[in-house]
């Protein structure tokens, strides 16, 4: 359901409006693994999708459901399933919806772990083609009769390429394909993939939505735009039990979450839910800091290149400005050849050397040596990742302090 209230107001009061017990303002943490019923028919109806309720917490929990409702509101969708991580959400969705021989077109700039798990799916029989999706023609040219899905990210991590999200959405609508968009780098505050006709939206809740680096989580949201009744891979039994519009979510929850077991804990769900209340406030500050730092880096003689969509030098700057509310808080820099990458990082006193992103604190990591090391040099070159690239996730610190830290480290 799309709220008529503002983004922050809607999320801030989401739990309260469901009237938790004792007048609590937040949904409490429900730690029960299983649920009992006086009438066994109620339990049977829940198992057979005839009634809403909880049977076993691997596939549903009241605290997790409250978070799912919040994410659904953020994305203007019809339903959300939460997972233990964003990677669990991606893996479970592909596992639930695809069959051996099905074809997926994916952006060649995918996050390293996503690329890795896609390679694992290739190894067991899925057909996945990686393309430079910054051009719609490259996507269109790879679609064939067995294609079932197109998978892209809003802003690539770490080199910040932006694919033609709107044109790909039109193409998927035309061809009847599932359009799965990872919204992690922008968050639902900066961008709603439903506007470009996305079918499914992925978020790593660990990142900007949770925002404090204290809980892992992920989600997949159905926008309601895809016609699941015509999708050939839906389990026949589900077609007899649920309405056509929820067939996709039912199959992902049953065949993906339940069977694969990537369950989000109620404790993590509660932490993420609380963190999400300040998403808009944090993103405003982090994006402002990021834009100022990108401008500073672009004019610094010791920085060879800056990757940030907010800069006019970025190849997809105009596209980013048209699609997103702001340009995000993630960027990468390449150092001058005279600067040792590790020495520079070790001189930073405020900025933390860490592999996470979307935290309230600013984080830095050498990309080629860590999160993209497994891909090998050839793939890194294909993805635009140099050995001197440093990824920065900009936080909400006072800007002057961040600038001073980078100035000192650059000498």
C-alpha positions in Angstrom: 0.0 0.0 0.0 1.4 3.4 -1.0 1.3 5.9 1.9 0.1 9.5 1.3 2.4 10.7 4.0 6.1 11.6 3.7 8.8 8.9 3.6 10.2 9.4 7.1 6.7 9.9 8.7 5.5 6.7 7.2 8.4 4.6 8.4 8.6 6.3 11.8 5.0 5.4 12.6 4.7 2.1 10.8 4.9 -0.2 13.9 2.7 2.0 16.1 -0.2 2.0 13.6 -0.4 -1.9 13.9 -1.1 -1.4 17.6 1.6 -3.5 19.4 0.7 -4.8 22.8 0.9 -2.5 25.9 1.0 0.6 23.7 4.6 0.0 22.6 5.8 2.2 19.8 7.8 -0.5 18.2 7.0 -4.1 17.3 8.5 -6.2 20.1 11.1 -8.9 19.5 9.3 -12.3 19.1 11.8 -15.0 19.7 9.5 -18.0 19.5 10.6 -20.6 16.9 7.2 -22.3 16.6 3.6 -21.4 17.1 0.7 -23.4 18.6 -3.0 -23.4 17.7 -6.1 -24.6 19.6 -7.7 -25.8 16.4 -5.5 -27.9 14.2 -7.4 -26.7 11.1 -5.9 -23.2 11.7 -2.4 -24.8 11.5 -3.4 -26.7 8.3 -4.8 -23.6 6.7 -1.6 -21.7 7.3 0.5 -24.5 5.8 -1.8 -24.6 2.7 -1.7 -20.8 2.3 -5.4 -20.4 3.0 -4.9 -18.3 6.1 -2.2 -15.8 7.2 -0.3 -16.8 10.3 2.9 -18.3 11.6 3.8 -22.0 11.8 7.6 -22.1 12.0 10.0 -19.1 12.2 12.2 -20.2 9.3 9.7 -18.7 6.9 8.0 -16.1 9.1 8.0 -14.2 12.4 6.0 -11.3 13.7 9.0 -9.1 14.2 10.4 -9.9 10.8 7.0 -9.3 9.3 6.9 -5.8 10.7 10.2 -5.0 9.0 8.9 -6.5 5.8 5.9 -4.2 6.0 8.2 -1.2 6.4 10.4 -2.2 3.4 7.2 -2.7 1.3 6.1 0.8 2.1 9.6 2.2 1.3 9.5 0.5 -2.1 5.8 1.2 -2.9 5.5 -2.6 -3.4 2.9 -5.2 -2.6 4.9 -7.6 -0.5 8.4 -8.1 0.9 10.4 -11.1 2.1 13.3 -10.5 4.5 16.4 -12.7 4.5 19.5 -13.2 6.7 21.5 -11.1 4.1 21.1 -9.5 0.7 23.1 -12.3 -0.8 20.7 -14.8 0.7 17.8 -12.9 -0.9 19.4 -12.9 -4.3 20.4 -16.6 -4.1 17.0 -17.7 -2.8 15.1 -15.8 -5.5 17.1 -17.3 -8.3 16.9 -20.8 -6.8 13.1 -20.5 -6.4 12.2 -19.0 -9.8 14.7 -20.4 -12.3 15.1 -23.9 -13.8 18.0 -25.6 -15.5 18.5 -24.1 -19.0 16.7 -20.8 -18.2 18.6 -17.7 -19.3 19.4 -14.6 -17.3 20.9 -11.4 -18.7 23.0 -9.6 -16.0 25.0 -6.5 -15.8 28.8 -7.1 -16.2 29.4 -4.7 -13.4 27.7 -6.7 -10.6 29.1 -6.7 -7.1 31.8 -9.3 -6.6 29.8 -11.7 -4.4 26.7 -11.5 -6.7 28.9 -12.3 -9.7 30.4 -15.2 -7.8 27.1 -16.8 -6.9 25.9 -16.3 -10.5 28.9 -18.2 -11.6 27.9 -21.0 -9.2 24.4 -21.0 -10.8 26.1 -21.3 -14.2 28.1 -24.3 -13.0 24.8 -26.1 -12.1 23.0 -25.4 -15.4 21.7 -21.9 -15.5 22.6 -19.8 -18.6 23.7 -16.4 -17.5 25.1 -13.7 -19.9 27.0 -10.7 -18.5 26.7 -7.6 -20.6 27.6 -3.9 -20.4 24.1 -2.8 -19.5 25.0 0.9 -19.7 23.7 0.5 -23.2 20.2 -1.0 -23.8 21.3 -2.4 -27.1 23.7 -4.8 -25.4 20.9 -6.1 -23.2 18.4 -6.4 -26.1 21.0 -8.3 -28.3 21.4 -11.1 -25.7 17.7 -11.8 -25.1 16.5 -15.2 -26.5 13.6 -17.6 -26.2 14.9 -19.1 -22.9 15.5 -15.7 -21.2 13.4 -15.4 -18.0 15.1 -12.5 -16.2 17.2 -9.4 -16.4 19.3 -8.6 -13.3 21.0 -5.2 -12.7 22.1 -2.9 -9.9 21.2 0.8 -9.6 24.8 2.0 -9.1 27.6 -0.4 -9.6 30.0 -1.2 -6.7 32.8 0.0 -6.8 33.2 1.9 -10.1 29.7 3.5 -10.0 28.5 2.6 -13.5 24.8 3.3 -14.0 22.9 1.1 -16.4 20.0 2.3 -18.5 17.5 1.4 -15.9 14.4 3.0 -17.5 15.0 1.6 -21.0 15.7 -1.9 -19.6 12.4 -1.7 -17.7 10.6 -0.9 -21.0 12.3 -3.8 -22.7 11.5 -6.3 -19.9 7.8 -5.2 -20.0 7.8 -5.6 -23.8 9.3 -9.1 -23.6 7.5 -10.3 -20.5 10.7 -10.8 -18.5 11.3 -10.5 -14.7 13.2 -7.3 -14.1 15.2 -7.7 -10.9 16.9 -4.6 -9.6 19.3 -4.4 -6.7 18.6 -1.0 -5.0 21.2 -1.3 -2.3 23.5 1.5 -3.5 20.7 4.0 -3.8 18.3 2.8 -1.1 14.5 3.3 -1.4 15.0 6.9 -0.3 17.0 8.0 -3.3 15.3 5.7 -5.9 12.3 3.5 -6.3 12.8 0.8 -9.0 9.1 0.5 -9.4 9.4 3.8 -11.4 11.4 2.0 -14.1 9.0 -1.0 -14.1 11.1 -3.3 -11.9 9.4 -6.6 -11.0 11.5 -7.5 -8.0 13.7 -5.2 -5.9 16.6 -6.4 -3.8 18.0 -4.5 -0.8 20.9 -5.4 1.5 19.3 -4.2 4.7 22.7 -4.4 6.3 23.7 -1.2 4.4 21.8 2.1 4.3 18.4 0.9 5.5 19.9 -0.6 8.8 22.6 2.0 8.5 24.7 1.4 11.7 26.8 -1.7 10.8 25.3 -3.7 13.6 23.0 -6.2 11.9 23.0 -8.3 8.8 19.8 -8.5 6.6 18.4 -8.5 3.1 15.0 -8.2 1.4 13.2 -8.9 -1.9 10.2 -6.8 -2.7 7.5 -7.5 -5.3 6.3 -4.3 -7.0 3.2 -5.9 -8.3 4.0 -5.1 -12.0 4.9 -8.7 -13.2 2.2 -11.1 -14.3 3.1 -14.2 -12.3 0.1 -16.1 -13.7 1.9 -16.4 -17.1 5.3 -17.3 -15.6 5.9 -21.0 -16.6 8.1 -21.9 -13.5 5.4 -21.4 -10.9 4.6 -24.6 -8.9 1.2 -25.9 -9.9 0.1 -26.4 -6.2 0.5 -22.7 -5.5 -1.8 -21.8 -8.3 -4.6 -23.5 -6.5 -3.9 -21.9 -3.2 -3.1 -18.2 -3.7 -4.1 -15.2 -5.8 -2.2 -14.8 -9.1 -0.6 -11.5 -7.9 1.2 -13.2 -4.9 2.4 -16.3 -6.8 5.9 -15.0 -7.1 6.3 -14.1 -3.4 4.7 -17.4 -2.3 7.2 -19.3 -4.4 10.1 -17.3 -3.2 9.0 -17.7 0.4 8.3 -21.4 0.2 11.0 -22.6 -2.3 13.6 -19.9 -1.5 13.4 -18.8 2.1 11.9 -22.0 3.6 13.9 -24.5 1.7 17.2 -22.7 1.5 16.9 -21.4 5.1 18.4 -17.9 4.8 16.2 -16.7 7.7 16.5 -13.3 9.3 16.6 -13.4 13.1 14.1 -11.4 15.0 16.8 -9.6 16.9 18.5 -8.4 13.6 15.1 -7.5 12.2 14.3 -5.3 15.2 17.7 -3.6 15.0 17.3 -2.9 11.2 13.8 -1.7 11.7 14.9 0.9 14.3 17.8 2.0 12.1 15.5 2.5 9.1 13.6 5.3 10.9 16.5 7.7 10.2 17.3 6.5 6.6 16.3 9.7 4.9 18.1 11.9 7.5 21.3 9.8 7.2 21.2 9.7 3.4 20.8 13.5 3.1 23.9 14.0 5.2 26.0 11.2 3.7 25.2 12.4 0.1 26.0 16.0 0.9 29.4 14.8 2.4 30.0 12.6 -0.6 29.4 15.3 -3.2 31.7 17.7 -1.4 34.5 15.1 -1.0 34.2 14.0 -4.7 34.6 17.7 -5.7 37.7 17.9 -3.4 39.2 14.7 -4.8 38.6 15.8 -8.4 40.7 18.9 -7.9 43.5 17.2 -5.9 46.8 16.6 -7.8 47.4 13.3 -6.0 44.1 11.8 -7.2 44.2 10.4 -10.7 40.5 9.6 -11.1 37.2 9.9 -9.1 34.3 7.7 -9.7 31.1 9.4 -8.5 27.8 10.0 -10.4 27.5 13.5 -9.0 30.4 14.8 -10.9 29.9 16.1 -14.4 32.9 14.1 -15.6 31.0 10.8 -14.8 29.8 9.2 -18.0 26.2 8.6 -16.6 26.0 11.9 -14.7 22.9 13.1 -16.6 21.2 9.7 -16.3 21.8 9.6 -12.5 20.4 13.1 -12.1 17.3 12.2 -13.9 16.7 8.9 -12.0 17.9 9.5 -8.5 17.0 12.0 -5.8 20.7 12.4 -5.0 23.9 10.8 -6.3 24.5 8.4 -3.4 27.2 8.1 -0.8 29.5 5.6 -2.5 32.5 6.6 -4.6 35.9 5.2 -5.6 39.2 7.0 -6.2 42.4 6.1 -8.0 45.6 7.4 -6.5 48.5 9.0 -8.3 51.2 6.4 -9.3 53.6 7.9 -6.8 51.4 7.1 -3.8 51.3 3.6 -2.3 47.7 2.5 -1.8 48.3 0.7 1.5 50.4 3.5 2.9 47.8 6.1 2.1 45.0 4.0 3.8 47.2 3.5 6.9 47.6 7.3 7.3 43.9 7.8 7.6 43.0 8.4 11.3 39.3 9.1 11.1 38.2 7.0 8.1 38.0 3.3 9.0 39.6 0.6 6.9 36.6 -1.8 6.5 34.7 -3.9 4.0 31.2 -2.7 4.8 29.3 0.2 3.3 26.2 2.2 4.1 27.4 2.8 7.7 27.1 6.0 9.6 30.9 6.1 9.7 33.1 6.6 6.6 34.8 3.4 5.4 37.6 2.7 3.0 38.9 -0.4 1.3 41.5 -1.3 -1.4 39.2 -3.0 -4.0 41.5 -5.2 -6.1 43.2 -6.7 -3.1 40.0 -7.6 -1.1 36.4 -7.7 -2.3 37.2 -8.3 -6.0 40.4 -10.3 -5.5 38.8 -13.7 -6.3 37.7 -12.5 -9.8 41.2 -12.2 -11.1 43.0 -9.5 -13.0 41.2 -10.0 -16.3 37.7 -9.7 -14.9 38.7 -6.7 -12.8 40.0 -4.9 -16.0 36.6 -5.8 -17.7 34.8 -4.2 -14.8 37.0 -1.1 -14.7 38.7 -1.9 -11.4 42.4 -0.9 -11.2 44.9 -2.0 -8.6 45.1 1.5 -7.1 41.3 1.8 -6.7 40.0 2.6 -3.2 36.3 2.4 -2.5 34.9 4.9 -0.1 31.6 4.7 1.7 30.9 8.2 3.0 29.3 8.6 6.4 27.7 11.3 8.4 30.7 12.8 10.2 31.3 16.5 10.1 32.6 17.3 6.6 35.6 19.4 7.8 36.9 16.5 9.8 36.7 14.2 6.8 38.4 16.6 4.5 41.2 17.2 6.9 41.8 13.5 7.4 42.1 13.0 3.6 44.3 16.1 3.2 46.8 14.8 5.8 46.8 11.3 4.3 47.5 12.7 0.8 50.4 14.6 2.2 
